[in-house]
Structures are given as C-alpha cells and as structure tokens.
Amino acid sequence: NPLMTLVVMTVAFTFIFSNRYPLHLFAALLPWQFFHSSQIGGCNSLISSANIALNWKTPLLIFPVRHTLYSFCEYLFALVGLSVIASFIGFRLTPSVMILPLSMLLLLVFSMSLSIIMSVLAVHFRDTQHLADVAMRAWMYISPVIIPAESFPANHRWVLLMNPMYYFLELFDAPIARAEWPASSIMLTATIITLLTASVSLAVFDRYESKLVFRM
C-alpha cells in the first residue's frame, strides 16, 4: 500500500511540483500513514478489546499504546522496504539523517498520546470512530503531505504554522528531501507539542479510566 500510494502520487503531481517531489512524498507520506493508522486504531482500541479488559482486568492504557506500537512497526517495515527504492529517486545519505531517530521518537510519542485521547473519546462518543477517518483525511489536505510546505501560498502559510503535523513532517522532509538539518525552531516546537500532548493524554486517561469500564 505505501509503495502503490507513492507511485500514484508521484505520477500525478511531479509535473506540478519540483523534481524532488518523489523524495518529498517518501519523507512525508510514510510518517503521515503511520500517524493516520495510529489514530484510527486508537479510536477502536478500547471498544474492540472490551471483553479482554473486563475479563482479565488488564490495564486499559495498554490497548491504545499497543495499537500505536503496531502501526509504528508497520511504518518501520515500510521505511526499510522503500529505502531501497528511494535511492533510485535521488535519496542520498547525508549527516542530516542522524536526526531521524529523534524525529521518529517525537512522532511516536505524539501519535501515542493523541491515540490515548481518541480512545477515551470513542468510548464516550461512539461516533468518534466514524468521524475520525473523515477528520484525518481533511487534516492531511492542510498538512504538507501532498503539497510541500514551500508550495503553500504565502497568504495561507498561517494554516501550516497552526498545524501540529507541519512541525513533525518537517523533521522528516528536511533531512530526507532537502538533505538539511531541520530548523531549531521546528525541533523546539515539535518537542513542546509532544510534551504537552503527552501530559494532557495521561491526565485525561487518569481522570476517566475508572469510568471507562462501565461505558465499554
């Protein structure tokens, strides 16, 4: 699926954007697919595991965390597989790729934290599962996935700056597609967003955990 999506988007949009567009897709599409998968899985994680949670007294936090880690493993396998192809579309190893482990860690913690919040919402509001997929698709179109950040109109750039995923995707796009280190402001903002989201998610889960069992 990641390979075919990469091919289709490359054929469809390369003639509009620069020649480095295939590298941009390689850098941005895989992290986005991981993020999308973790949120959709997180929405359903508690509800689909209700029998296990009730019968085995399992800590509920395990279920959204498990879905996120599963999606992350899928992302790593796709990354390894497509790295071979990336070398044919212009990807070269540069010192800037050393930032990627930190980029992955920040995205993993942010995705996991948001997935925990989504799992709590889905238990209380069952329509969250259906609305989340639509919301994620809309979120993709205002994120620098299909359209690179530098191609966004200047008068709409505020949309990027207000979008948390812009900062995380830039941590991948800069070292992979542009062979440069991400700006320090991008790194700092992504770190702050990650820490805030993690703190909020744990606080929300701790507050509602005792009530989740009765609503599942």
Secondary structure, 3 states (H helix, E strand, C coil): CHHHHHHHHHHHHCCCCCCCHHHHHHHHHHHHHHHHHHHHHHHHHHHHCHHHHHHHCCCCCHHHHHHHHHHHHHHHHHHHHHHHHHHHHCCCCCHHHHHHHHHHHHHHHHHHHHHHHHHHHHHHCCCHHHHHHHHHHHHHHCCCCCCCHHHCCHHHHHHHHCCHHHHHHHHHHHHHHCCCCCCHHHHHHHHHHHHHHHHHHHHHHHHHHHHHHHHC
